Each structure stands twice: as structure tokens, then as C-alpha cells.
């Protein structure tokens, strides 16, 4: 197995933003030293989540502080980016990192409408915006000149410079949830990220992705590479004992949920309604904290003593997961607590799955 590291930590106040940004850089460097294969940056705005806000600019800093770890985005919210500028920025990052960039893309948050409003947009047309932007982005890396006429973008680009190191461009990943998306991405040969699947569903979803790879006619080497890359995102917390780990991650997650519910209540416009089908016990404000916590611990988290976490990771491996994305920071968790949990995981869990 290989292990990625994902950051979605919160800065609790503007006065702490600068120090929290420095701490996240230190955490990424520590992840590289521990042997994590990749780091994934999230993109959120205005409330202290993803405290650096600009994941692309933050990634540029990381290219200069790391040498081996791959740098990915989970995910870039496409409606907030002009696709030509994004193509240039990602090409530059690929050069600065010597070909270490991975690009997860999405149509934008389905919960935080205030992020769209803050960018002068609404989410109603986000899927169409993303589709058009993705076509421009990928063609900009391949076509010289690029001429494009669409609903949202009309442009002529003489030549994209610099060209990405990875050709034709950095790998484009998709975040997937529904069964059909697994099959479609397999058919198209797209690497995938997914989160909060219960263990009994993972084997089924991975089988759909494998079937899609076969339908797409991809050769054996490509199929193996994509199955090695397919990533499952989990909250990960390791402490000395099972009881300590459960108590501490529970407190951290409940504070995270309180913040999440507060900002959505305060900042989402009155006319915004989340599609009921997109809600789960963790994201549904009508669900009690106790029920939400049970849900997130059972479907989205790996936690406990090193021995217990090794058992949980082995369970994921046995249903087909070869690439685990570990979110080790939650809410306003302290830097020291995060590093301690990372150290337990890197030194006492990861070696059991080497090779």
C-alpha cells in the first residue's frame, strides 16, 4: 500500500492564520520525511478552512520545500478559476516541482454556497461551467494555437508557455461517489478519489472501477497503475491507546462539525437549499451530534492505538484499497497533536504495509 496525506485543518482566528500556514508547511515536510507518497490540498474560502485559501500558490511554496512527495489538489473548485490561467499555473507548478503535480477537479462545494457568492457566482450552473472549463484546460496543454468558442469562454491562445513537464499535462483526477461514476472513470482511464465509503461498499465500488477499466480497453500496465492510484480518503488519528484515540478524535470532530454548521447557517444565502439526496448524517443539520459522530467514526475514520489502526488499514487493503489518503488534522487541532498522531502512524503503522 501507499499512503497520502491530506490537509483540511482550520485556523480558528485571523490572528492565527500566519502561524497555521507555517505549521501546515512543516506538516507537509514531516509527511515527506515519514514516507507519505503524496500530499493533497483542499480549497475553501472565507472561514479559516484551508487557511491558505489559494491552494495553487500554497503548492508553489511546497514545491520549494519538498523534493519527493507528489502534490495534489482534492479538489480544485473549477468555477472559481479561469481555465487558461489555471492551465498556465498548473504547468508552472509542474515545472517547479519537476513533474510532481496531480489535479483533482470538482464543480464546487455543494454545501457552502457562500463561497460561490463570494466569487460573484451561484452554483446553479456549476456543472456546465466545470465541463467547459475542463475542455479548455486540457486542450490548452495539447493544442497550439487554441481557439475555443463556448457559452462561458471565447478565446484564442497563441501558445501555452511553459509546457508541463508531464505530458500532455498533469494527471486529472475525479472525485467520485456514485456507482456509475466509478464505472465511467474506469472506462475513460481517469484516476479517482473517494471518501466515506463504508468498508462493505468499497469492494463493490472497486469492482465497478475495475470493470470500467476493462470496458475501456486499457492495457494491463495502465489498469494496474490506475488501481494502484485509486485513493480512499479517511480521517486518521493514532494515540497510545484505543480509548484515548476515540476520546480525542471525537472531541475534535464535534468541534469541526459545530464550526461547519455555524458558517453554513450564518453565511449561506436564504434562498439556498441543499439537495436532500446530497445530505448524510454528518452534513445534515437536523441530525444530532451523537448520531453524526457515530456515522463519521464508522464510515469515514481510522483511529485507535497503532495495533488497532494496523488492523483497520489491513481491512481496507483486503477489500482492494492500495492508496489511502490520511487526513490527520481536524478543525482547530493543535500542531503538536497533529504531529504526534502523524508520527505514530508513520513509524508504527506504515512500515507494516511497505512493499
C-alpha positions in Angstrom: 0.0 0.0 0.0 0.9 3.6 -0.3 -0.3 6.5 1.9 -1.1 10.0 1.0 -1.5 12.9 3.4 -4.4 15.4 3.1 -4.9 18.7 4.9 -8.2 20.1 5.8 -7.4 21.9 9.1 -9.0 25.1 10.5 -7.4 28.3 11.7 -9.7 29.4 14.5 -9.0 33.2 14.1 -7.4 35.6 11.7 -4.6 36.3 14.3 -3.5 32.6 14.0 -3.6 32.4 10.2 0.1 33.1 9.6 1.3 30.6 12.2 -1.2 28.0 11.0 0.1 28.4 7.4 3.7 27.8 8.6 2.6 24.8 10.6 0.9 23.2 7.6 4.1 23.6 5.6 6.0 21.9 8.4 3.4 19.1 8.5 3.9 18.5 4.7 7.6 18.3 5.2 7.1 15.9 8.0 4.8 13.8 5.9 7.5 13.6 3.3 10.1 12.6 5.9 7.8 9.9 7.2 7.4 8.3 3.8 4.0 9.5 2.6 3.9 9.3 -1.1 1.6 12.3 -1.8 0.1 15.4 -0.2 -3.4 16.7 -1.1 -4.5 20.3 -0.7 -8.1 21.3 -0.3 -9.7 24.6 -1.5 -12.1 26.5 0.7 -12.6 30.2 1.3 -13.5 32.9 3.8 -13.9 30.9 7.1 -10.4 29.7 8.0 -10.8 26.2 6.5 -7.9 25.5 4.0 -6.3 28.5 5.8 -4.0 29.3 2.9 -7.2 29.7 0.7 -5.2 29.8 -2.6 -4.2 26.1 -2.9 -2.2 26.8 -6.1 0.0 29.5 -4.5 0.5 27.3 -1.4 1.5 24.4 -3.7 4.2 26.7 -5.2 5.7 27.1 -1.7 5.6 23.4 -1.2 7.5 22.7 -4.4 10.4 24.6 -2.9 10.3 22.9 0.5 9.9 19.3 -0.7 11.8 17.1 -3.2 10.0 13.7 -3.5 6.3 13.9 -2.4 3.7 14.4 -5.1 1.5 17.4 -4.7 -2.2 17.1 -5.5 -5.4 19.1 -5.2 -8.5 17.5 -3.6 -10.1 19.3 -5.2 -9.8 22.5 -7.2 -13.3 24.1 -7.4 -13.4 24.7 -11.2 -16.0 27.5 -11.3 -13.6 29.7 -9.3 -10.8 29.5 -11.9 -10.3 30.8 -15.4 -9.2 27.7 -17.3 -6.4 29.4 -19.3 -4.9 30.9 -16.2 -5.3 27.6 -14.4 -3.6 25.8 -17.3 -0.6 28.2 -17.0 -0.5 28.0 -13.2 -0.5 24.1 -13.2 2.1 24.0 -16.0 4.3 26.3 -13.9 3.8 24.2 -10.8 4.7 21.1 -12.8 7.9 22.7 -13.8 8.7 24.0 -10.3 8.1 20.5 -8.8 9.8 18.6 -11.7 6.7 16.8 -12.6 5.1 16.1 -9.2 1.6 17.6 -9.7 -1.8 15.8 -9.6 -5.0 17.7 -10.2 -8.3 16.6 -8.6 -11.2 18.7 -10.0 -14.8 19.3 -8.9 -17.7 21.5 -9.8 -17.5 23.3 -6.4 -18.8 22.8 -2.9 -22.4 21.6 -2.7 -22.8 22.9 0.9 -21.0 26.3 1.1 -23.0 28.5 -1.3 -21.3 31.5 0.3 -18.1 30.5 -1.5 -19.9 31.0 -4.8 -21.4 34.2 -3.7 -18.0 35.5 -2.6 -16.8 34.9 -6.1 -19.7 36.7 -7.7 -21.4 33.4 -8.8 -24.1 31.0 -7.8 -23.9 27.2 -8.0 -26.8 26.6 -10.4 -24.6 26.3 -13.5 -21.5 25.0 -11.8 -21.6 21.6 -13.6 -21.8 23.3 -17.0 -19.1 25.8 -16.1 -16.8 22.9 -15.0 -17.4 20.9 -18.2 -16.5 23.8 -20.4 -13.5 24.8 -18.2 -12.2 21.3 -18.3 -12.3 21.2 -22.1 -10.4 24.4 -22.3 -7.8 23.3 -19.6 -7.0 20.0 -21.3 -6.9 21.4 -24.8 -4.7 24.3 -23.7 -2.0 21.8 -22.9 -2.3 20.0 -26.2 -3.2 22.5 -28.9 -1.2 25.3 -30.4 -2.9 27.6 -31.1 -6.1 27.0 -29.1 -9.3 28.5 -30.4 -12.4 28.0 -28.3 -15.9 29.3 -28.5 -18.3 28.3 -25.8 -21.1 29.6 -23.5 -18.7 30.8 -20.8 -15.4 31.2 -22.6 -14.5 32.6 -26.0 -10.7 32.8 -26.5 -7.7 32.4 -28.8 -4.4 31.3 -27.2 -1.3 31.5 -29.4 0.7 29.1 -27.3 0.8 27.9 -23.7 4.1 28.5 -22.0 5.7 26.9 -20.1 4.7 23.4 -21.2 4.0 21.0 -18.4 6.8 18.5 -17.5 4.2 15.7 -17.5 2.8 15.3 -21.0 0.3 16.1 -22.2 -0.3 17.6 -18.7 -0.5 16.7 -15.0 -2.9 13.8 -14.4 -6.5 14.9 -13.9 -8.3 13.1 -11.1 -12.0 12.9 -10.4 -13.8 12.8 -7.0 -16.4 10.0 -7.3 -19.3 8.8 -5.1 -22.0 7.2 -7.2 -21.6 3.7 -8.6 -21.9 4.9 -12.2 -19.1 7.4 -11.7 -16.7 4.6 -10.8 -17.5 2.7 -14.0 -17.4 5.8 -16.2 -14.0 6.9 -14.8 -12.6 3.4 -15.3 -13.8 3.4 -18.9 -12.1 6.7 -19.5 -8.9 5.8 -17.7 -9.3 8.6 -15.1 -7.6 8.2 -11.7 -10.2 8.5 -8.8 -10.5 9.9 -5.3 -13.4 8.9 -3.0 -14.4 9.4 0.6 -16.5 8.0 3.4 -17.4 4.7 1.8 -18.2 2.1 4.4 -15.9 -0.9 4.2 -18.7 -3.2 2.8 -19.2 -0.9 -0.1 -15.5 -0.4 -1.1 -15.1 -3.9 -2.7 -18.2 -3.3 -4.7 -17.1 0.1 -6.0 -13.6 -1.0 -6.8 -15.1 -3.9 -8.8 -17.1 -1.3 -10.8 -13.9 0.7 -11.5 -12.1 -2.5 -12.5 -14.9 -3.4 -14.8 -14.9 0.1 -16.3 -11.1 -0.2 -17.0 -11.7 -3.5 -18.8 -14.5 -1.9 -20.9 -12.3 0.9 -21.8 -9.8 -1.5 -23.4 -6.8 -0.2 -21.3 -3.7 -2.4 -21.3 -2.7 -4.4 -18.3 0.0 -1.9 -17.2 -2.4 1.0 -17.3 -5.1 -0.9 -15.4 -2.6 -1.8 -12.6 -1.3 1.8 -12.4 -4.8 3.2 -12.1 -5.8 0.6 -9.4 -2.6 1.5 -7.5 -3.6 5.2 -7.7 -7.3 4.8 -6.8 -7.5 6.6 -3.5 -9.8 6.3 -0.4 -9.9 9.3 1.9 -10.1 8.6 5.7 -9.8 10.6 8.9 -6.8 9.1 10.6 -5.9 9.5 14.3 -3.4 7.4 16.3 -2.7 7.6 20.0 -1.2 5.4 22.7 -4.5 3.6 23.5 -7.8 2.9 21.7 -9.8 4.8 24.4 -7.5 7.9 24.2 -7.7 8.0 20.4 -11.5 7.6 20.4 -12.0 10.3 23.0 -9.6 12.8 21.3 -10.8 12.3 17.7 -14.4 12.5 18.9 -13.9 15.9 20.5 -12.0 17.2 17.5 -14.7 16.1 15.1 -17.5 17.5 17.1 -15.8 20.9 17.2 -15.3 20.7 13.5 -18.9 19.9 12.9 -20.0 22.8 15.1 -17.9 25.2 13.0 -19.2 23.7 9.8 -22.8 24.1 10.8 -22.3 27.6 12.1 -20.7 29.1 9.0 -23.3 27.5 6.7 -26.1 28.9 8.9 -24.6 32.3 9.1 -23.3 32.8 5.5 -25.3 30.7 3.1 -28.0 32.9 1.3 -31.6 32.5 2.4 -32.6 31.1 -1.0 -30.1 28.3 -1.0 -31.3 24.8 -0.3 -29.0 21.8 -0.2 -30.4 18.9 -2.3 -31.7 16.4 0.3 -30.1 13.5 -1.6 -26.7 15.0 -1.0 -27.0 15.1 2.8 -25.8 12.4 5.1 -25.8 12.2 8.9 -22.6 14.1 9.1 -23.7 17.0 6.9 -27.4 17.1 7.8 -28.0 19.8 10.5 -31.2 18.0 11.6 -29.2 15.1 12.8 -27.9 15.1 16.4 -24.2 15.3 17.1 -24.3 11.9 18.7 -25.7 10.2 15.6 -23.5 12.3 13.3 -20.4 11.2 15.3 -21.3 7.5 15.2 -21.7 7.9 11.4 -18.4 9.6 10.8 -16.4 7.3 13.1 -17.8 4.2 11.5 -17.7 5.2 7.8 -15.0 7.8 7.5 -12.4 7.3 10.1 -9.4 5.1 11.1 -8.4 5.6 14.7 -7.0 3.9 17.8 -3.7 2.5 19.1 -1.1 1.6 16.5 -2.1 -2.1 16.7 -5.8 -1.3 16.2 -5.1 1.1 13.3 -2.9 -1.6 11.6 -6.0 -3.9 11.8 -8.2 -1.2 10.2 -5.8 -0.5 7.4 -5.4 -4.2 6.7 -9.2 -4.4 6.5 -9.1 -1.7 3.8 -6.3 -3.4 2.0 -8.1 -6.7 2.0 -11.1 -5.1 0.1 -8.9 -3.7 -2.6 -7.6 -0.3 -1.3 -4.0 0.2 -2.3 -3.8 4.0 -1.7 -5.1 5.5 1.5 -5.4 9.3 1.9 -4.9 10.2 5.5 -6.5 13.4 6.9 -4.7 13.8 10.2 -5.8 17.3 11.1 -9.3 18.2 12.2 -10.8 21.5 13.0 -8.7 23.6 15.3 -6.4 20.7 16.4 -3.1 21.8 17.7 0.1 21.5 15.6 1.7 19.3 18.2 -1.2 16.9 18.4 -1.3 16.5 14.7 2.5 15.8 14.5 2.2 13.2 17.3 -0.6 11.3 15.5 1.4 11.5 12.2 4.4 10.1 14.0 2.5 7.2 15.5 1.1 6.4 12.0 4.3 6.9 10.1 6.5 5.0 12.4 4.2 2.2 13.7 1.6 1.7 11.0 3.0 2.4 7.6 6.0 0.1 7.8 3.6 -2.9 8.2 2.4 -2.3 4.7 5.6 -1.5 2.9 6.2 -3.2 -0.4 
